[in-house]
Amino acid sequence: MRSLPEFRMGSGSNDDVGDAVTKVLSASLLVTSNTVGPSMFTLPEAVGGVGMMWGTVIFFVLYMYNLISGLLLADVAIKIHESSECEVPSSFKDFVDTALQSETAGTLTAGASLVSNSCFLAYGIVHAGSLLGSSFHDIGLDPMVGAGAFAAMIAFFSLTHTNTGLEKIANAAVMVVFSSFAALLMPSISNVSDPMGTLLAPGAYPNDFGAALAAAVPLLLSSLVYQNIVPSITKLLDFDRTKSTIAIAVGSFLPMVMYLAWCFAALGGGLESATSNGAGAAAFTAFSVSALIGSCITAVMSLAEEYESIISRKMDDDDPCPVTNRFSTPAVAAAMVPSVAVALAYSNGGDLTGALHFNGAFITPFLYGLLPIILYNSVQKLNESTESSPPFWSNLPLVLLGAGTIGTVGQDIIQDVPSLRNLIA
């Protein structure tokens, strides 16, 4: 009988494990920072429309919807990396161009992705301007000036830091989000006078649950979106499937838990009570600022990735797969100028919640529901000659994602089209 090799515990293996855990944790925090943003402040009203119990169910269903979508996109990125000479598929345009071999489809997809991420960036800049205006009300700071200053800071970070540096800034913002959220949440939940009553209370519109559901789902779906950062996550984790799966699952689970706790505290009256004192108000400000910085930086990263892809196709004809670790000035400018222009126009009392609703109702289901299914099937067909046929049950995630997409878009069409017809009339 052959003896087993001697087991030795070396520092090298421990260092490798530690580095792997650190990278996965860092990537998870990047997913979280890309998810938690100013749209969070619209959630209590949306959840209150259907009730906390139904809101919890909807949140979990949408978490699974986005998880399936994110894992499919990660698998597409990894398979394209393994089967091509390109170092990294850096954007959805690259995914579509490579998987579908259609530049037209890639351009249309990039356009939808740009519109979606620009909505979030503009909403964040507007909210930052409002926050700065209220914080420095004594000196008469105009929200438009505050929005411009915040946008200038985000642009400065994006132009002067590498992709890894931006990731570190976003992760630092997430750590502040966690600490300030904990400092704010503990007294908020303890101040909820009737926890069970808050959890079991019916929605604000018990006689029109369908309309309340149609109003809530797009906002909740938009608030849980992170898939635009999935290509960067797979790249940061060296296209390792296990690490990417863990990072995406954990990083997207934390925001759902935070959202549920936030809505519970707000609907139960504890949040208002906690923010009425100095410590609670300071924690709320720290939470808001860090969430805005983290979400806006990751939104700019995603937008700049798309524009870098477009620019590289126009200028780097000799290198179809350029790899850069810093965004160019044209890419950052293109990423920020449209969103900043919209934000400045809406910074004095404008409301972009309708844009988030439209994004969650139609753009998000296309980008992160329909598109992952198309890309996954296309990549599978390209690899049919080298891989054995997958078992039939492996298509279950695709069926669930497709059914969820049809249901999401369908219920919005049923609710929104009559309203649009009445508005036109």
Buried (B, 14 or more C-beta within 10 A) or exposed (E): EEEEEEEEEEEEEEEEEEEBEEBBBBBBBBBBBBBBBBBBBBBBBBBBBBBBBBBBEBBEBBBBBBBBBBBBBBBBBBBBBEEEEBEBBBBBBBBBBBBBEBEEBBBBBBEBBBBBBBBBBBBBBBBBBBBBBEBEEEEEBBBBBBBBEBBEBBBEBBBEBEBEBBBBBBBBBBEBBBBBBEBBBBBBBEBBEEEEEBBEBEBBBEEBBEBBBBBBBBBBBBBBBBBBBBBBBBBBBEBBBEBBBBBBBBBBBBBBEBBBBBBBBBBBBBBEBBBEEEEBEBBBBBBBBBBBBBBBBBBBBBBBBBBBBBBBBEEEEEEBBBEBEBBBEBBBBBBBEBBBEBBBEBBBEBEBBEBBBBBBBBBBBBBBBBBBBBBBBBBBEBEEEEEEEEEEEEBEBBEEBBEBBEBBBEBBBEBBEEEEEEEEE
